[in-house]
Amino acid sequence: MTLTAPPRLLLVHAHPDDESLWTGGTIARYSSLGVHVTVVTCTLGEEGEIIPPALRNLAADAADQLGGYRVAELRSACAALGVTDHRFLGGMGRWRDSGMAGVEANGHPRAFVQGSFDEQVEELAGIIASVRPQVVVTYDAFGGYGHPDHIRAHQITTAAAGDVDRVFHAVTSRAATAAGVAKLAGMPDLPWRLPAEGELPVTDDEAITTVVDVAEHVGAKLRALRAHSTQVSVWQDGAGGAAYALSNGIAQPVVDTEHYVLAKGPAEGAGTDLFGGLD
């Protein structure tokens, strides 16, 4: 990394926990290298499904207090990843989690997808102008797996990141995921079922432009995932194997690399480093 000014990385995520699930190892890696990492979260994740039974009454259809609880989870996760600059788009609680595609929450008057697109772009553009990142990360046009808030995050980031050197889309590798699932299949104490073929969202490796080695930062990623205990369960065996599951109880592997597709900017030097080749 040869940037003369302190490198600056900004990541735009839809909900608390997305920063850890999609990019936790990358965040920890670049934070450890002295990069100024800014995480922008677009909602409080109010519509999330809650794993611990004791916290069930926080849900949107009960006390509707999950968003506030997840703010604390996010702070703990950011601490685990070395993030000191976290921001909520438009301020804490400005836009609400829209829920999965087709659910009633999509129509909530404060839902992220119901918010003014121009206002959201303006808010994000203001953060980008303040931070001046060389690299911005968000999701692809499908939002990774079709979540309306992920798609909106992609759309506003695409519109707001006009002067940024590089924009990347965080994706999951088909090959790395398959290898990780195969490894999990040999672990007898895994507490969840293995995913069926095609059940996890993946991207063909031919489309992936950048593979970031996060092997030394898997521990930080796991600590961040554990912080999001309403949404994520984490399991480790005694031999270094690790997996996590969301509320659906499907085991997902934790692999030693995180994967990106370069959406904007020069490709030279970007094969293994988001900042590679930038002056």
BELPETA-V617204 format. One record per pair of residues at least 12 apart in sequence whose C-alpha atoms are under 10 Angstrom apart, sorted by sequence separation. I is the first residue (numbers start at 1). GAP is how many residues later the second one is. D is the distance in whole Angstrom. If there is no record, write none. Layout:
BEGIN
i,gap,d
I,GAP,D
I,GAP,D
END
This chain:
BEGIN
i,gap,d
11,12,9
27,12,9
46,12,9
47,12,7
48,12,8
74,12,9
96,12,8
98,12,8
99,12,8
138,12,8
139,12,7
141,12,9
142,12,8
143,12,9
182,12,9
222,12,7
232,12,7
233,12,5
234,12,9
241,12,9
242,12,6
243,12,9
260,12,10
262,12,9
266,12,8
46,13,7
47,13,6
96,13,9
97,13,8
98,13,5
99,13,9
138,13,10
139,13,9
140,13,9
141,13,6
142,13,10
181,13,7
222,13,9
232,13,6
233,13,6
241,13,8
242,13,8
259,13,9
265,13,10
46,14,6
47,14,9
55,14,10
95,14,9
96,14,5
97,14,6
98,14,6
99,14,10
139,14,7
140,14,6
141,14,7
181,14,8
222,14,9
231,14,9
232,14,5
233,14,8
241,14,9
258,14,10
260,14,9
45,15,10
95,15,5
96,15,4
97,15,6
98,15,6
138,15,7
139,15,5
140,15,9
154,15,8
181,15,10
231,15,6
232,15,7
257,15,10
11,16,9
50,16,9
94,16,8
95,16,6
96,16,5
97,16,9
98,16,8
138,16,6
139,16,9
230,16,9
231,16,7
232,16,10
233,16,9
235,16,9
10,17,10
47,17,9
49,17,9
71,17,10
93,17,9
94,17,9
95,17,5
96,17,9
137,17,9
138,17,9
141,17,9
178,17,10
229,17,10
230,17,9
232,17,10
234,17,9
9,18,9
46,18,7
47,18,10
48,18,8
94,18,9
95,18,9
96,18,9
138,18,10
139,18,9
140,18,10
226,18,9
233,18,9
234,18,10
235,18,10
236,18,10
46,19,7
47,19,8
48,19,9
95,19,9
96,19,9
138,19,7
139,19,10
178,19,9
225,19,8
235,19,10
19,20,7
46,20,5
47,20,8
95,20,7
137,20,9
138,20,9
222,20,8
234,20,10
9,21,8
19,21,9
45,21,7
46,21,4
71,21,9
94,21,9
136,21,8
222,21,9
8,22,9
9,22,9
19,22,8
44,22,8
45,22,6
46,22,8
48,22,10
71,22,10
136,22,10
178,22,10
222,22,9
7,23,9
8,23,10
18,23,9
44,23,5
45,23,9
46,23,9
177,23,8
219,23,10
16,24,10
17,24,9
43,24,8
44,24,7
45,24,10
46,24,8
68,24,9
137,24,10
174,24,10
177,24,9
178,24,9
218,24,9
15,25,9
16,25,7
44,25,9
45,25,7
67,25,10
68,25,9
95,25,9
136,25,8
144,25,9
177,25,8
7,26,9
8,26,9
9,26,7
10,26,8
11,26,8
12,26,9
13,26,7
14,26,8
15,26,6
16,26,9
44,26,7
45,26,9
67,26,8
94,26,10
135,26,9
143,26,9
144,26,8
145,26,10
174,26,9
176,26,9
177,26,10
7,27,8
8,27,6
9,27,6
10,27,6
11,27,6
12,27,6
13,27,6
14,27,6
15,27,6
16,27,8
17,27,10
18,27,10
44,27,7
143,27,9
144,27,6
174,27,8
175,27,9
6,28,8
7,28,5
8,28,5
9,28,5
10,28,5
11,28,5
12,28,5
13,28,5
14,28,5
15,28,5
16,28,6
17,28,9
43,28,10
133,28,9
136,28,7
139,28,10
140,28,8
141,28,9
143,28,9
144,28,8
172,28,9
173,28,9
174,28,5
175,28,9
6,29,6
7,29,6
8,29,6
9,29,6
10,29,6
11,29,6
12,29,6
13,29,6
14,29,6
15,29,6
16,29,6
67,29,9
90,29,9
124,29,10
128,29,10
134,29,9
135,29,6
136,29,8
137,29,9
138,29,8
139,29,8
140,29,5
172,29,7
173,29,6
174,29,5
175,29,8
176,29,9
5,30,10
6,30,7
7,30,9
8,30,8
9,30,8
10,30,7
11,30,8
12,30,8
13,30,9
14,30,8
15,30,5
16,30,10
44,30,9
67,30,9
90,30,7
133,30,9
134,30,6
135,30,6
136,30,6
137,30,6
138,30,6
139,30,5
140,30,7
171,30,9
172,30,5
173,30,5
174,30,5
175,30,7
14,31,8
15,31,9
89,31,8
125,31,9
129,31,10
132,31,9
133,31,7
134,31,5
135,31,5
136,31,5
137,31,5
138,31,5
139,31,5
140,31,8
171,31,7
172,31,6
173,31,6
174,31,6
1,32,9
15,32,10
16,32,10
89,32,10
90,32,9
91,32,9
120,32,9
121,32,9
124,32,8
125,32,8
128,32,8
129,32,9
132,32,8
133,32,8
134,32,6
135,32,6
136,32,6
137,32,6
138,32,6
139,32,7
171,32,6
172,32,9
173,32,6
174,32,10
222,32,8
15,33,9
41,33,9
90,33,6
120,33,9
123,33,10
124,33,7
127,33,10
128,33,7
132,33,10
133,33,9
134,33,9
135,33,8
136,33,9
137,33,7
138,33,9
170,33,10
171,33,10
172,33,9
173,33,10
221,33,9
89,34,7
90,34,8
121,34,9
122,34,9
125,34,8
126,34,9
128,34,10
129,34,9
171,34,10
173,34,9
174,34,10
88,35,10
89,35,7
113,35,7
117,35,8
120,35,10
121,35,5
124,35,9
125,35,5
128,35,9
129,35,10
173,35,8
88,36,10
90,36,10
112,36,9
113,36,6
120,36,7
121,36,7
124,36,6
125,36,7
128,36,8
171,36,10
172,36,9
218,36,8
89,37,10
90,37,10
112,37,6
113,37,10
115,37,10
119,37,10
120,37,9
121,37,9
122,37,9
123,37,9
124,37,8
125,37,9
171,37,8
218,37,8
89,38,9
111,38,9
112,38,10
113,38,9
114,38,10
117,38,9
118,38,8
121,38,7
122,38,7
125,38,10
170,38,9
173,38,9
218,38,7
39,39,9
113,39,7
117,39,7
120,39,10
121,39,6
169,39,9
215,39,10
217,39,8
218,39,9
87,40,9
112,40,8
113,40,9
120,40,9
121,40,9
169,40,10
170,40,10
215,40,8
216,40,8
217,40,10
112,41,9
118,41,9
168,41,9
169,41,10
214,41,8
215,41,4
106,42,8
117,42,10
118,42,10
168,42,9
213,42,10
214,42,5
215,42,7
106,43,9
191,43,10
192,43,9
213,43,6
214,43,5
215,43,10
37,44,10
39,44,8
44,44,8
191,44,8
212,44,9
213,44,5
214,44,7
37,45,8
38,45,7
39,45,9
40,45,9
41,45,8
42,45,9
43,45,7
60,45,9
101,45,7
102,45,10
190,45,8
211,45,10
212,45,5
213,45,7
36,46,10
37,46,6
38,46,8
39,46,7
40,46,6
41,46,6
42,46,6
43,46,7
85,46,10
100,46,8
101,46,6
102,46,9
189,46,10
190,46,9
211,46,6
212,46,5
213,46,9
36,47,8
37,47,8
38,47,5
39,47,5
40,47,5
41,47,5
42,47,5
43,47,9
46,47,10
100,47,5
101,47,6
189,47,10
190,47,8
210,47,10
211,47,6
212,47,6
34,48,10
35,48,10
36,48,9
37,48,7
38,48,6
39,48,6
40,48,6
41,48,6
42,48,8
43,48,9
44,48,8
45,48,10
99,48,8
100,48,7
101,48,9
189,48,8
210,48,8
211,48,5
212,48,8
32,49,9
36,49,8
37,49,8
38,49,8
39,49,8
40,49,6
41,49,10
42,49,9
43,49,8
44,49,6
47,49,8
48,49,8
98,49,9
99,49,7
100,49,8
188,49,10
210,49,6
211,49,6
28,50,9
31,50,7
32,50,7
39,50,10
40,50,10
41,50,10
42,50,9
43,50,6
44,50,9
45,50,10
46,50,7
47,50,6
48,50,10
49,50,10
98,50,7
99,50,8
100,50,10
187,50,8
200,50,9
209,50,8
210,50,5
211,50,9
16,51,9
27,51,9
28,51,10
30,51,9
31,51,6
32,51,10
41,51,9
42,51,9
43,51,7
44,51,8
45,51,7
46,51,5
47,51,7
48,51,7
97,51,9
98,51,6
190,51,10
192,51,9
199,51,9
200,51,10
208,51,7
209,51,6
210,51,6
15,52,10
28,52,8
29,52,8
30,52,9
31,52,7
42,52,8
43,52,5
44,52,6
45,52,5
46,52,8
47,52,5
48,52,9
97,52,7
98,52,10
187,52,10
190,52,9
191,52,10
192,52,9
193,52,9
200,52,8
208,52,6
209,52,5
210,52,7
17,53,9
24,53,9
28,53,5
29,53,9
30,53,10
31,53,9
42,53,7
43,53,5
44,53,6
45,53,8
46,53,8
47,53,9
96,53,9
190,53,8
191,53,10
192,53,7
207,53,9
208,53,5
209,53,6
16,54,7
20,54,9
24,54,9
27,54,6
28,54,6
42,54,8
43,54,5
45,54,8
187,54,8
190,54,10
191,54,9
195,54,9
196,54,9
205,54,9
207,54,7
208,54,8
209,54,9
15,55,9
16,55,7
19,55,9
26,55,9
27,55,8
28,55,8
42,55,8
43,55,9
145,55,9
146,55,10
187,55,10
193,55,10
194,55,9
195,55,6
205,55,10
207,55,9
15,56,10
16,56,10
17,56,8
18,56,10
24,56,9
25,56,8
27,56,8
145,56,6
192,56,9
193,56,7
194,56,6
195,56,6
203,56,9
205,56,10
16,57,8
17,57,7
20,57,7
24,57,7
144,57,7
145,57,9
184,57,8
192,57,5
193,57,5
194,57,5
195,57,7
203,57,10
210,57,9
16,58,6
19,58,9
20,58,8
47,58,8
144,58,8
183,58,8
184,58,8
191,58,8
192,58,6
193,58,6
194,58,8
203,58,10
209,58,8
212,58,10
15,59,9
16,59,9
19,59,9
46,59,10
144,59,9
183,59,10
184,59,8
191,59,9
192,59,5
193,59,9
194,59,10
210,59,9
211,59,9
212,59,8
213,59,7
17,60,8
20,60,10
191,60,8
192,60,9
210,60,6
211,60,6
212,60,5
213,60,9
16,61,9
17,61,10
20,61,8
180,61,9
190,61,8
209,61,7
210,61,4
211,61,5
212,61,6
16,62,10
19,62,10
180,62,9
181,62,9
209,62,6
210,62,5
211,62,7
212,62,8
180,63,9
208,63,9
209,63,9
210,63,7
211,63,9
210,64,7
185,66,10
184,67,8
43,68,9
184,68,9
43,69,7
184,69,7
42,70,8
181,70,8
183,70,8
184,70,10
181,71,7
182,71,9
16,72,10
180,72,8
181,72,6
15,73,10
180,73,5
181,73,9
14,74,10
179,74,9
180,74,7
181,74,10
10,75,10
11,75,10
12,75,10
13,75,10
14,75,10
177,75,8
178,75,9
180,75,6
10,76,10
12,76,10
13,76,10
177,76,7
179,76,9
180,76,9
12,77,9
176,77,9
177,77,9
42,78,9
176,78,10
177,78,8
176,79,7
176,80,9
15,81,10
176,81,8
15,82,7
42,82,10
173,82,10
176,82,9
14,83,8
176,83,9
14,84,10
40,84,8
173,84,9
172,85,9
173,85,8
172,86,7
173,86,6
40,87,9
171,87,8
172,87,6
173,87,9
170,88,8
171,88,6
172,88,8
38,89,9
170,89,6
171,89,5
172,89,10
38,90,10
169,90,9
170,90,5
171,90,7
168,91,10
169,91,5
170,91,7
168,92,6
169,92,5
170,92,9
38,93,8
167,93,10
168,93,6
169,93,6
37,94,9
167,94,9
168,94,5
169,94,7
36,95,9
38,95,9
167,95,6
168,95,5
169,95,10
37,96,9
166,96,7
167,96,5
168,96,7
36,97,9
39,97,10
166,97,7
167,97,5
168,97,9
14,98,9
37,98,10
38,98,9
39,98,10
40,98,10
166,98,5
167,98,7
165,99,7
166,99,4
167,99,10
164,100,9
165,100,6
166,100,7
164,101,8
165,101,8
166,101,9
162,102,10
161,103,10
45,104,10
166,104,10
158,105,9
43,106,9
158,106,9
168,106,8
42,107,8
167,107,9
42,108,9
166,108,8
166,109,8
42,110,10
165,110,9
42,111,7
12,112,9
41,112,9
166,112,9
165,113,8
23,114,9
23,115,9
22,116,9
10,117,9
22,117,9
10,118,8
19,119,10
140,120,9
10,121,8
139,121,9
140,121,8
9,122,9
10,122,9
11,122,10
22,122,9
138,122,10
139,122,9
8,123,7
9,123,9
10,123,6
137,123,9
140,123,9
8,124,7
9,124,5
10,124,8
11,124,8
12,124,8
13,124,9
14,124,9
137,124,10
7,125,9
8,125,4
9,125,6
10,125,6
11,125,6
12,125,6
13,125,6
14,125,9
137,125,9
7,126,7
8,126,6
9,126,5
10,126,5
11,126,5
12,126,5
13,126,8
137,126,10
6,127,10
7,127,7
8,127,7
9,127,6
10,127,6
11,127,6
12,127,8
6,128,10
7,128,9
8,128,9
9,128,8
10,128,9
11,128,10
136,128,10
14,129,9
135,129,10
135,130,9
3,131,10
18,132,9
14,133,9
14,134,9
15,134,8
14,135,6
15,135,9
13,136,9
14,136,6
81,136,9
13,137,7
14,137,9
137,137,9
12,138,9
14,138,8
15,138,10
81,138,10
82,138,9
136,138,9
14,139,6
80,139,9
81,139,6
135,139,7
13,140,7
14,140,9
80,140,6
81,140,7
134,140,9
135,140,7
12,141,7
13,141,9
79,141,9
80,141,7
81,141,10
134,141,8
12,142,8
78,142,10
80,142,9
81,142,8
82,142,10
77,143,9
78,143,10
80,143,6
81,143,7
135,143,10
12,144,9
13,144,10
77,144,8
79,144,9
80,144,5
81,144,10
134,144,8
12,145,7
77,145,9
78,145,10
79,145,8
80,145,9
134,145,10
11,146,9
77,146,7
78,146,7
80,146,10
23,147,7
76,147,9
77,147,4
80,147,8
22,148,7
23,148,9
76,148,7
77,148,7
79,148,10
22,149,7
75,149,9
76,149,10
77,149,8
78,149,9
22,150,8
74,150,8
76,150,9
77,150,5
73,151,9
74,151,10
76,151,6
77,151,7
73,152,9
75,152,9
76,152,8
73,153,9
74,153,7
75,153,10
73,154,5
74,154,7
72,155,9
73,155,5
11,156,10
72,156,9
73,156,8
9,157,10
10,157,10
11,157,9
70,157,9
71,157,10
73,157,8
11,158,10
70,158,7
73,158,10
11,159,10
69,159,10
70,159,9
70,160,8
69,161,9
70,161,9
66,164,9
58,172,10
56,174,9
55,175,8
52,177,8
53,177,9
51,178,7
52,178,6
50,179,9
51,179,5
52,179,9
50,180,5
51,180,6
52,180,10
49,181,8
50,181,6
51,181,7
52,181,9
48,182,8
49,182,7
50,182,9
51,182,8
29,183,9
48,183,7
49,183,10
29,184,9
30,184,10
29,185,6
32,185,9
26,186,7
28,186,8
29,186,9
45,186,10
25,187,9
26,187,8
27,187,9
29,187,8
30,187,10
25,188,8
26,188,6
28,188,9
29,188,6
23,189,10
25,189,5
26,189,10
28,189,6
29,189,9
24,190,9
25,190,8
27,190,9
28,190,9
23,191,10
25,191,8
26,191,8
28,191,9
29,191,9
25,192,5
26,192,10
28,192,7
29,192,10
24,193,8
25,193,6
27,193,9
28,193,7
24,194,8
25,194,9
27,194,9
51,194,10
24,195,10
25,195,7
26,195,9
51,195,8
52,195,9
24,196,8
25,196,5
28,196,10
50,196,9
51,196,6
24,197,5
25,197,9
49,197,9
50,197,7
51,197,9
23,198,9
24,198,8
49,198,6
51,198,10
22,199,10
24,199,10
25,199,10
48,199,9
49,199,9
20,200,9
21,200,8
24,200,7
20,201,6
21,201,9
24,201,8
19,202,10
20,202,8
20,203,9
21,203,9
20,204,6
21,204,7
19,205,9
20,205,6
19,206,9
20,206,10
17,207,8
18,207,9
20,207,10
21,207,10
17,208,7
20,208,9
17,209,10
17,210,9
18,210,10
17,211,6
21,211,9
16,212,8
17,212,9
17,213,10
17,214,8
16,215,9
17,215,8
21,223,9
25,229,10
25,230,9
25,231,8
26,231,9
25,232,8
26,232,7
21,233,9
25,233,7
26,233,9
23,234,10
24,234,9
23,235,7
22,236,8
23,236,9
22,237,9
23,237,10
30,243,10
30,244,9
30,245,10
26,247,10
26,248,9
9,265,9
9,266,9
8,267,9
1,268,10
7,268,8
7,271,10
1,272,8
3,272,8
7,272,10
1,273,10
2,273,9
3,273,9
1,274,7
2,274,8
3,274,9
4,274,10
5,274,9
1,275,6
2,275,8
3,275,7
4,275,7
1,276,8
2,276,7
3,276,5
1,277,8
2,277,6
1,278,9
END
